[in-house]
Amino acid sequence: MNHQSLGILIGGLLPAILFGLVGVFQKSSTRAGIGLGLYLLCAGLGVAIAGVAVYWAVPDKTISTKSGSFAVAIGLFWGLGLALVAIAMVKYTTPLSTLVPLYNMNTLVAVLLALVVFAEWRDVNVTRLLAGAALIVVGGTLVAKA
């Protein structure tokens, strides 16, 4: 397997499976009954356990105030996103199968910001990217109206 294929497997396919499991466990947790704050604290505990395991496996002590701040922002935004999904499922009884395709349109936000902030527009085929983005929007729209 070449270097790029391995990167796609490790950074794309395996996380897609893990993030898919997140949705199932999220709905299972909210169905079993849990307060929103405690839900986020328990999810944070899971992230902390993963962090310790990865730190032991790959002991890299590199950090700066700037990089640490970005990492905290990741946790903050991810936690708030999880909370909003939980609220939609519990308070508004929105099906997970409807929410997942919609909140996974986050790829469009990440792609747009990466194109601008990191100037990745120089390294990608913008036509294919726009075509893929259009398909994501169409898919999200179809699911939302299902």
C-alpha positions, -999 to 999 in steps of 0.1 A, spaced: 0 0 0 15 34 -10 19 63 14 -11 83 2 -34 53 4 -23 45 39 -30 81 49 -65 79 34 -71 47 53 -58 60 86 -71 95 84 -103 89 64 -118 55 64 -111 44 100 -122 78 115 -154 76 94 -162 42 111 -154 56 145 -174 88 140 -203 66 127 -201 47 160 -202 80 179 -237 87 165 -250 53 176 -235 56 211 -247 92 213 -283 81 207 -279 51 230 -266 74 258 -294 99 254 -321 72 252 -307 56 284 -312 89 302 -284 113 310 -282 150 318 -267 171 291 -238 184 312 -230 149 325 -232 136 290 -205 161 279 -184 153 310 -186 116 303 -177 122 266 -148 143 277 -136 115 300 -136 92 270 -115 118 251 -91 121 280 -87 83 282 -80 82 244 -55 110 249 -36 91 277 -36 60 255 -22 78 225 3 97 246 16 64 260 17 49 225 33 80 208 50 100 237 54 134 220 56 163 245 55 191 219 31 219 229 29 256 228 3 281 241 -9 286 206 -12 249 197 -28 241 231 -53 269 226 -63 255 192 -68 220 208 -90 235 235 -111 252 208 -115 218 191 -129 203 223 -151 233 229 -166 233 194 -170 195 194 -186 195 228 -211 222 218 -219 203 186 -225 171 205 -248 190 229 -269 204 201 -272 170 185 -283 156 218 -309 184 223 -323 177 188 -326 140 195 -341 143 230 -362 175 230 -373 175 194 -371 137 188 -352 142 155 -340 108 142 -303 102 142 -305 90 106 -317 125 96 -292 144 118 -260 126 108 -260 135 71 -269 171 80 -242 177 106 -217 159 85 -221 187 60 -195 202 83 -171 190 56 -182 219 36 -173 243 64 -139 227 68 -132 226 31 -141 262 26 -120 273 55 -91 252 45 -92 267 10 -91 302 24 -71 300 56 -44 275 44 -45 284 7 -53 248 -2 -70 260 -33 -35 259 -49 -32 221 -43 -67 208 -52 -88 204 -82 -114 231 -74 -139 219 -101 -141 184 -86 -142 199 -51 -172 221 -61 -189 191 -78 -185 170 -46 -197 199 -24 -228 202 -46 -235 165 -41 -231 168 -4 -257 197 -3 -281 177 -25 -277 147 -3 -282 167 29 -313 183 14 -328 150 4 -322 135 38 -337 165 56 -369 162 36 -371 124 40 
